[in-house]
């Protein structure tokens, strides 16, 4: 398989990600009508770990770090950096011709699950400044 064949999917993924970011940049998620509401928020009234993530991303792309952290600190501090690292490692592997999938250690999956649950619980406590979707 040629290098271009291996790199096609990462290039298309980057193009799709950039298109999604452009849409979020242009359309403020705080204004109704651009994005569907969070099903967890609608059904339970609680903020899920990703509630406010689009607004956070929008503010971050507009250079407003404090507002981005207010909407969802998890998105800014962990989710976006982790996704960038995963994308870079995947792209590098494709460039080098590594075709076998990387195995994620069990402790990583458990740690992520614990972080998500802990963040969800803490952000729904009254008075906690960890990002609210409202």
NUVEXKOL-613307 format. One record per residue (C-alpha): residue number from 1; residue in three letters; z negated, y, x. Coordinates in nm, 2 decimals. Layout:
% NUVEXKOL-613307
<atom num="NUM" residu="ALA" up="Z" north="Y" east="X"/>
...
***
This chain:
% NUVEXKOL-613307
<atom num="1" residu="UNK" up="0.00" north="0.00" east="0.00"/>
<atom num="2" residu="UNK" up="0.10" north="0.34" east="0.14"/>
<atom num="3" residu="UNK" up="-0.15" north="0.62" east="0.20"/>
<atom num="4" residu="UNK" up="0.01" north="0.82" east="-0.08"/>
<atom num="5" residu="UNK" up="-0.03" north="0.53" east="-0.32"/>
<atom num="6" residu="UNK" up="-0.40" north="0.51" east="-0.23"/>
<atom num="7" residu="UNK" up="-0.45" north="0.89" east="-0.26"/>
<atom num="8" residu="UNK" up="-0.27" north="0.93" east="-0.59"/>
<atom num="9" residu="UNK" up="-0.58" north="0.85" east="-0.80"/>
<atom num="10" residu="UNK" up="-0.82" north="1.08" east="-0.61"/>
<atom num="11" residu="UNK" up="-0.56" north="1.36" east="-0.63"/>
<atom num="12" residu="UNK" up="-0.52" north="1.32" east="-1.00"/>
<atom num="13" residu="UNK" up="-0.89" north="1.30" east="-1.05"/>
<atom num="14" residu="UNK" up="-0.93" north="1.63" east="-0.86"/>
<atom num="15" residu="UNK" up="-0.66" north="1.79" east="-1.07"/>
<atom num="16" residu="UNK" up="-0.83" north="1.67" east="-1.39"/>
<atom num="17" residu="UNK" up="-1.17" north="1.80" east="-1.26"/>
<atom num="18" residu="UNK" up="-1.03" north="2.13" east="-1.17"/>
<atom num="19" residu="UNK" up="-0.86" north="2.16" east="-1.51"/>
<atom num="20" residu="UNK" up="-1.18" north="2.09" east="-1.68"/>
<atom num="21" residu="UNK" up="-1.37" north="2.34" east="-1.46"/>
<atom num="22" residu="UNK" up="-1.10" north="2.60" east="-1.54"/>
<atom num="23" residu="UNK" up="-1.15" north="2.54" east="-1.92"/>
<atom num="24" residu="UNK" up="-1.53" north="2.58" east="-1.88"/>
<atom num="25" residu="UNK" up="-1.48" north="2.89" east="-1.66"/>
<atom num="26" residu="UNK" up="-1.26" north="3.06" east="-1.93"/>
<atom num="27" residu="UNK" up="-1.44" north="2.94" east="-2.24"/>
<atom num="28" residu="UNK" up="-1.81" north="3.03" east="-2.25"/>
<atom num="29" residu="UNK" up="-2.00" north="2.73" east="-2.38"/>
<atom num="30" residu="UNK" up="-2.26" north="2.96" east="-2.53"/>
<atom num="31" residu="UNK" up="-2.01" north="3.08" east="-2.78"/>
<atom num="32" residu="UNK" up="-1.96" north="2.83" east="-3.07"/>
<atom num="33" residu="UNK" up="-1.63" north="2.66" east="-3.13"/>
<atom num="34" residu="UNK" up="-1.53" north="2.56" east="-2.78"/>
<atom num="35" residu="UNK" up="-1.73" north="2.24" east="-2.73"/>
<atom num="36" residu="UNK" up="-1.89" north="1.99" east="-2.96"/>
<atom num="37" residu="UNK" up="-2.27" north="1.99" east="-2.99"/>
<atom num="38" residu="UNK" up="-2.49" north="1.73" east="-2.80"/>
<atom num="39" residu="UNK" up="-2.54" north="1.43" east="-3.03"/>
<atom num="40" residu="UNK" up="-2.89" north="1.38" east="-2.89"/>
<atom num="41" residu="UNK" up="-2.98" north="1.74" east="-2.98"/>
<atom num="42" residu="UNK" up="-2.83" north="1.71" east="-3.32"/>
<atom num="43" residu="UNK" up="-2.99" north="1.38" east="-3.41"/>
<atom num="44" residu="UNK" up="-3.33" north="1.42" east="-3.25"/>
<atom num="45" residu="UNK" up="-3.38" north="1.79" east="-3.18"/>
<atom num="46" residu="UNK" up="-3.46" north="1.71" east="-2.82"/>
<atom num="47" residu="UNK" up="-3.27" north="1.82" east="-2.51"/>
<atom num="48" residu="UNK" up="-3.11" north="1.53" east="-2.32"/>
<atom num="49" residu="UNK" up="-3.09" north="1.55" east="-1.94"/>
<atom num="50" residu="UNK" up="-2.74" north="1.70" east="-1.97"/>
<atom num="51" residu="UNK" up="-2.80" north="1.96" east="-2.25"/>
<atom num="52" residu="UNK" up="-2.71" north="2.30" east="-2.12"/>
<atom num="53" residu="UNK" up="-2.50" north="2.14" east="-1.85"/>
<atom num="54" residu="UNK" up="-2.17" north="2.31" east="-1.96"/>
<atom num="55" residu="UNK" up="-2.34" north="2.65" east="-1.99"/>
<atom num="56" residu="UNK" up="-2.51" north="2.59" east="-1.65"/>
<atom num="57" residu="UNK" up="-2.17" north="2.50" east="-1.49"/>
<atom num="58" residu="UNK" up="-2.01" north="2.81" east="-1.66"/>
<atom num="59" residu="UNK" up="-2.28" north="3.04" east="-1.52"/>
<atom num="60" residu="UNK" up="-2.26" north="2.88" east="-1.18"/>
<atom num="61" residu="UNK" up="-1.88" north="2.93" east="-1.16"/>
<atom num="62" residu="UNK" up="-1.94" north="3.29" east="-1.25"/>
<atom num="63" residu="UNK" up="-2.19" north="3.33" east="-0.96"/>
<atom num="64" residu="UNK" up="-2.50" north="3.35" east="-1.18"/>
<atom num="65" residu="UNK" up="-2.73" north="3.10" east="-1.01"/>
<atom num="66" residu="UNK" up="-3.05" north="3.20" east="-1.19"/>
<atom num="67" residu="UNK" up="-2.89" north="3.17" east="-1.54"/>
<atom num="68" residu="UNK" up="-2.74" north="2.83" east="-1.43"/>
<atom num="69" residu="UNK" up="-3.08" north="2.71" east="-1.33"/>
<atom num="70" residu="UNK" up="-3.23" north="2.83" east="-1.66"/>
<atom num="71" residu="UNK" up="-2.97" north="2.64" east="-1.86"/>
<atom num="72" residu="UNK" up="-3.01" north="2.31" east="-1.67"/>
<atom num="73" residu="UNK" up="-3.17" north="2.28" east="-1.33"/>
<atom num="74" residu="UNK" up="-3.08" north="1.91" east="-1.31"/>
<atom num="75" residu="UNK" up="-2.71" north="1.99" east="-1.33"/>
<atom num="76" residu="UNK" up="-2.72" north="2.25" east="-1.06"/>
<atom num="77" residu="UNK" up="-2.96" north="2.08" east="-0.81"/>
<atom num="78" residu="UNK" up="-2.86" north="1.71" east="-0.85"/>
<atom num="79" residu="UNK" up="-2.57" north="1.62" east="-1.08"/>
<atom num="80" residu="UNK" up="-2.30" north="1.85" east="-0.94"/>
<atom num="81" residu="UNK" up="-2.39" north="1.79" east="-0.57"/>
<atom num="82" residu="UNK" up="-2.41" north="1.41" east="-0.63"/>
<atom num="83" residu="UNK" up="-2.07" north="1.40" east="-0.80"/>
<atom num="84" residu="UNK" up="-1.92" north="1.60" east="-0.52"/>
<atom num="85" residu="UNK" up="-2.06" north="1.36" east="-0.26"/>
<atom num="86" residu="UNK" up="-1.94" north="1.06" east="-0.46"/>
<atom num="87" residu="UNK" up="-1.59" north="1.21" east="-0.49"/>
<atom num="88" residu="UNK" up="-1.57" north="1.29" east="-0.11"/>
<atom num="89" residu="UNK" up="-1.69" north="0.94" east="-0.01"/>
<atom num="90" residu="UNK" up="-1.44" north="0.78" east="-0.25"/>
<atom num="91" residu="UNK" up="-1.16" north="1.00" east="-0.13"/>
<atom num="92" residu="UNK" up="-1.24" north="0.93" east="0.23"/>
<atom num="93" residu="UNK" up="-1.25" north="0.56" east="0.16"/>
<atom num="94" residu="UNK" up="-0.91" north="0.57" east="-0.01"/>
<atom num="95" residu="UNK" up="-0.76" north="0.78" east="0.28"/>
<atom num="96" residu="UNK" up="-0.89" north="0.52" east="0.53"/>
<atom num="97" residu="UNK" up="-0.76" north="0.23" east="0.33"/>
<atom num="98" residu="UNK" up="-1.09" north="0.08" east="0.22"/>
<atom num="99" residu="UNK" up="-1.01" north="-0.10" east="-0.10"/>
<atom num="100" residu="UNK" up="-1.33" north="-0.29" east="-0.18"/>
<atom num="101" residu="UNK" up="-1.58" north="-0.11" east="-0.40"/>
<atom num="102" residu="UNK" up="-1.91" north="0.01" east="-0.25"/>
<atom num="103" residu="UNK" up="-2.22" north="-0.16" east="-0.38"/>
<atom num="104" residu="UNK" up="-2.49" north="0.08" east="-0.50"/>
<atom num="105" residu="UNK" up="-2.84" north="-0.05" east="-0.42"/>
<atom num="106" residu="UNK" up="-3.06" north="-0.14" east="-0.72"/>
<atom num="107" residu="UNK" up="-3.32" north="0.11" east="-0.60"/>
<atom num="108" residu="UNK" up="-3.07" north="0.39" east="-0.64"/>
<atom num="109" residu="UNK" up="-2.99" north="0.30" east="-1.00"/>
<atom num="110" residu="UNK" up="-3.36" north="0.27" east="-1.08"/>
<atom num="111" residu="UNK" up="-3.44" north="0.61" east="-0.91"/>
<atom num="112" residu="UNK" up="-3.16" north="0.78" east="-1.11"/>
<atom num="113" residu="UNK" up="-3.29" north="0.63" east="-1.44"/>
<atom num="114" residu="UNK" up="-3.65" north="0.74" east="-1.36"/>
<atom num="115" residu="UNK" up="-3.53" north="1.09" east="-1.27"/>
<atom num="116" residu="UNK" up="-3.33" north="1.13" east="-1.59"/>
<atom num="117" residu="UNK" up="-3.62" north="1.01" east="-1.81"/>
<atom num="118" residu="UNK" up="-3.88" north="1.22" east="-1.63"/>
<atom num="119" residu="UNK" up="-3.65" north="1.53" east="-1.65"/>
<atom num="120" residu="UNK" up="-3.59" north="1.47" east="-2.02"/>
<atom num="121" residu="UNK" up="-3.96" north="1.43" east="-2.09"/>
<atom num="122" residu="UNK" up="-4.07" north="1.73" east="-1.88"/>
<atom num="123" residu="UNK" up="-3.80" north="1.97" east="-2.01"/>
<atom num="124" residu="UNK" up="-3.90" north="1.90" east="-2.37"/>
<atom num="125" residu="UNK" up="-4.26" north="1.99" east="-2.31"/>
<atom num="126" residu="UNK" up="-4.35" north="2.33" east="-2.45"/>
<atom num="127" residu="UNK" up="-4.33" north="2.61" east="-2.19"/>
<atom num="128" residu="UNK" up="-4.15" north="2.42" east="-1.92"/>
<atom num="129" residu="UNK" up="-3.89" north="2.63" east="-1.73"/>
<atom num="130" residu="UNK" up="-3.66" north="2.34" east="-1.64"/>
<atom num="131" residu="UNK" up="-3.36" north="2.45" east="-1.84"/>
<atom num="132" residu="UNK" up="-3.33" north="2.46" east="-2.21"/>
<atom num="133" residu="UNK" up="-3.01" north="2.42" east="-2.41"/>
<atom num="134" residu="UNK" up="-3.11" north="2.70" east="-2.66"/>
***
